[in-house]
Amino acid sequence: MNDYQDISHKIKNELELAQDILIISHQKPDGDTLGSNLALTTYLINQKKTVTSFCIDPLPETFHFLPNSHLLTNDHLVFTKQYDLVIVVDSGSLNYAGVDGLLNALPKGYTLINIDHHASNNNYGDISLVISTASSCTEIIYRLFNDWKINWTSEIATALICGIITDTGGFTNPATNYRTLEAGASLINQGANTYQIAKITLFNQKINELKLWGRALSRLNKNKKYDLVYTYLLEQDFIDCETDDSASEGIANFLHILKEATVIMVIKETSNGLIKGSLRTTADNIDLTKIAGLMGGGGHKKASGFALPGRLSYAKNKLRII
Ligand SMILES: [Mn+2]
C-alpha cells in the first residue's frame, strides 16, 4: 500500500470540497460497517457538512448506542437526491453493499469513494482505499483520522473501537495486528469504553440462541482429508429454537477455539431457500477467498463465505447440498 499517503490526501481533499455527502454501510450491517459509517458521519457533521447515513437494512438494536445511530436511514428516497460525494464502507463490492441498483438511479456528478479491508474488494469507485491487512474498516478510518489530525471526540472513538472490537472478536482473531492494538490504545485514550462495548456487542447471547449453538456444536464433524471441521444448521433448527439467521453468525468465529482443525466451516439453510457457508482458518498458507470464490463467494483470506441456492441433506455421515 505504498500509495496510501496519496489516497489519504485525495480523500481528505474530497471531504473538504464536498458539502452533501452520502455514506453507505453494507447490508445486514455489523459493528464494523456501522462504526465506520457513524464515525465518518459524526466527524463530518462536526465539520458542518450535510450527511446522509444509509444502510439498506435497519439498524440492529445492539448498535443503538453508537453516536448518531438515529440518523441511519434505510429509506430508498435518499437515492433521488444530489450528492457531491458518496462513500461506501466495509463492502467488497456494491452488490455486497446491496446498493448497486440504487446507485444507478442516483443523479450523476458525485465522486464515489470505497474504503474497505476485504481482500476480495474489486477496487470500485473513483477513489479506492483497500487495505486487506487491516483488521477492520474502522482501523483504516482510524488511520486516516490520525493522519489528518482531526479533533477527536469520545463519540468518534466509540464508533471506531466498536468496529475493531466486533471484527476482531475483542482483539483476538488472526487479523489483529500491532496497528489494531495501537488504534485500540489511542481510541481508549480518546474516551472509548472498551469493556462496555465488548459487553454490548460480544457478551450478549440469549438462551434460545445458545440452544441453536448447541445443535450446531452437537453435530461437529471432521473431514480428515482436508483437515476440516464442519457443522450445519437446518431451517427447522431456527424454527425450533425461535431464532433467525443472525443467531448463528458468531458460531464460526467461536469455533476458532477448536484445536483439531485447519479449516472450520459452518453451513446453514436460510429461510429464503439458500445455503450459506462460513469458512475460517488460522493457517497462513490457506487463502479461503479462493475456496469461497469457487462457490461464488468471497471475503478475507482467513474468513470468507458463500451462498448458493439449495437445501442440506445429512445421511450416512455425509453432508450434501441438494
Ligand atoms: Mn469489516
Boltz pocket constraint, residues with backbone or C-beta under 6 A from the ligand:
constraints:
  - pocket:
      binder: B
      contacts: [[A, 32], [A, 33], [A, 90], [A, 117], [A, 135], [A, 136], [A, 137], [A, 167]]
      max_distance: 6.0
